[in-house]
Amino acid sequence: MKQSRHLTLKLAAPADAVPIAAMSRELIEAGLPWSWTPERVTRNLRQPETLVLTARDGERLAGFAIMQFGDERAHLSLLAVRLDYHRQGVGRRMLEWLIESALTAGIASVHLELRETNHGARRFYLRQGFAETVRIPGYYRGVETAVRMLREIRIKP
Ligand SMILES: CC(C)(COP(=O)(O)OP(=O)(O)OC[C@H]1O[C@@H](n2cnc3c(N)ncnc32)[C@H](O)[C@@H]1OP(=O)(O)O)[C@@H](O)C(=O)NCCC(=O)NCCS
């Protein structure tokens, strides 16, 4: 794996809403109606129980993630890395950062859904300790199947 030492992770700013939404449309929602619009990302930026994380190469946005925190469960809504930064550990670093934050917040498990056909991301999450729990036909606009994944993060005594 190539290393991404020059990248920094930091919370998103309001100005990131437009590029984050564009990355979601291009990298995650391709072929589906665009649901993570700049307005929706902005709403998430304002929610105290949601973290919007960015990975930056100088001023350039290389990746981002959006995670909602509940009492014991966190939901990873989106995570994406620009194509030219793939396979350099950026996704793993963002996920590790979020899981550290979740542990600090008392979260026991992290949940997510992704497109069944997204084999690369499924392998990424399996590699990061997630397990596939259930298939949900029609989850995406009634036309596409999702796979739900789960990672228990709290260390059991
Ligand atoms: C999934 C995604 C976030 C991974 O980000 P990344 O920064 O490229 O991943 P990392 O470099 O941290 O990968 C860590 C490990 O995960 C596995 N992995 C990552 N991408 C993989 C792929 N496409 N195929 C198989 N394994 C993969 C590998 O084991 C990798 O280690 P290695 O490179 O040493 O073999 C990225 O491919 C992406 O943005 N995809 C489009 C958006 C998306 O599908 N998001 C998920 C749904 S919300």
PDBQT file of the ligand as one rigid body, heavy atoms in Angstrom, charges set to zero:
ROOT
HETATM    1  C1  LIG A 201     -14.182   2.138  -0.852  1.00  0.00    +0.000 C 
HETATM    2  C2  LIG A 201     -13.177   3.284  -0.809  1.00  0.00    +0.000 C 
HETATM    3  C3  LIG A 201     -13.653   4.367   0.146  1.00  0.00    +0.000 C 
HETATM    4  C4  LIG A 201     -11.811   2.743  -0.324  1.00  0.00    +0.000 C 
HETATM    5  O1  LIG A 201     -10.922   3.845  -0.154  1.00  0.00    +0.000 OA
HETATM    6  P1  LIG A 201      -9.339   3.713  -0.358  1.00  0.00    +0.000 P 
HETATM    7  O2  LIG A 201      -8.715   4.913   0.237  1.00  0.00    +0.000 OA
HETATM    8  O3  LIG A 201      -9.037   3.428  -1.791  1.00  0.00    +0.000 OA
HETATM    9  O4  LIG A 201      -9.015   2.391   0.495  1.00  0.00    +0.000 OA
HETATM   10  P2  LIG A 201      -7.677   2.047   1.302  1.00  0.00    +0.000 P 
HETATM   11  O5  LIG A 201      -6.490   2.410   0.474  1.00  0.00    +0.000 OA
HETATM   12  O6  LIG A 201      -7.739   2.610   2.662  1.00  0.00    +0.000 OA
HETATM   13  O7  LIG A 201      -7.815   0.447   1.335  1.00  0.00    +0.000 OA
HETATM   14  C5  LIG A 201      -7.501  -0.328   2.474  1.00  0.00    +0.000 C 
HETATM   15  C6  LIG A 201      -7.644  -1.795   2.080  1.00  0.00    +0.000 C 
HETATM   16  O8  LIG A 201      -9.027  -2.076   1.715  1.00  0.00    +0.000 OA
HETATM   17  C7  LIG A 201      -9.048  -2.996   0.616  1.00  0.00    +0.000 C 
HETATM   18  N1  LIG A 201      -9.586  -2.355  -0.586  1.00  0.00    +0.000 N 
HETATM   19  C8  LIG A 201      -9.790  -1.036  -0.808  1.00  0.00    +0.000 A 
HETATM   20  N2  LIG A 201     -10.331  -0.831  -2.018  1.00  0.00    +0.000 NA
HETATM   21  C9  LIG A 201     -10.469  -2.047  -2.583  1.00  0.00    +0.000 A 
HETATM   22  C10 LIG A 201     -10.967  -2.498  -3.834  1.00  0.00    +0.000 A 
HETATM   23  N3  LIG A 201     -11.435  -1.629  -4.764  1.00  0.00    +0.000 N 
HETATM   24  N4  LIG A 201     -10.960  -3.815  -4.093  1.00  0.00    +0.000 NA
HETATM   25  C11 LIG A 201     -10.506  -4.716  -3.184  1.00  0.00    +0.000 A 
HETATM   26  N5  LIG A 201     -10.027  -4.349  -1.956  1.00  0.00    +0.000 NA
HETATM   27  C12 LIG A 201     -10.014  -3.030  -1.676  1.00  0.00    +0.000 A 
HETATM   28  C13 LIG A 201      -7.607  -3.426   0.377  1.00  0.00    +0.000 C 
HETATM   29  O9  LIG A 201      -7.359  -4.535   1.219  1.00  0.00    +0.000 OA
HETATM   30  C14 LIG A 201      -6.837  -2.198   0.863  1.00  0.00    +0.000 C 
HETATM   31  O10 LIG A 201      -5.500  -2.488   1.235  1.00  0.00    +0.000 OA
HETATM   32  P3  LIG A 201      -4.353  -2.644   0.065  1.00  0.00    +0.000 P 
HETATM   33  O11 LIG A 201      -4.487  -1.446  -0.832  1.00  0.00    +0.000 OA
HETATM   34  O12 LIG A 201      -3.094  -2.662   0.874  1.00  0.00    +0.000 OA
HETATM   35  O13 LIG A 201      -4.647  -3.934  -0.639  1.00  0.00    +0.000 OA
HETATM   36  C15 LIG A 201     -12.947   3.864  -2.240  1.00  0.00    +0.000 C 
HETATM   37  O14 LIG A 201     -12.757   2.795  -3.147  1.00  0.00    +0.000 OA
HETATM   38  C16 LIG A 201     -14.093   4.720  -2.744  1.00  0.00    +0.000 C 
HETATM   39  O15 LIG A 201     -14.160   5.915  -2.487  1.00  0.00    +0.000 OA
HETATM   40  N6  LIG A 201     -15.021   4.126  -3.531  1.00  0.00    +0.000 N 
HETATM   41  C17 LIG A 201     -16.127   4.880  -4.101  1.00  0.00    +0.000 C 
HETATM   42  C18 LIG A 201     -17.129   5.313  -3.043  1.00  0.00    +0.000 C 
HETATM   43  C19 LIG A 201     -17.736   4.134  -2.311  1.00  0.00    +0.000 C 
HETATM   44  O16 LIG A 201     -18.015   3.110  -2.902  1.00  0.00    +0.000 OA
HETATM   45  N7  LIG A 201     -17.924   4.296  -0.982  1.00  0.00    +0.000 N 
HETATM   46  C20 LIG A 201     -18.489   3.246  -0.152  1.00  0.00    +0.000 C 
HETATM   47  C21 LIG A 201     -19.978   3.292  -0.090  1.00  0.00    +0.000 C 
HETATM   48  S1  LIG A 201     -20.554   4.715   0.816  1.00  0.00    +0.000 SA
ENDROOT
TORSDOF 0
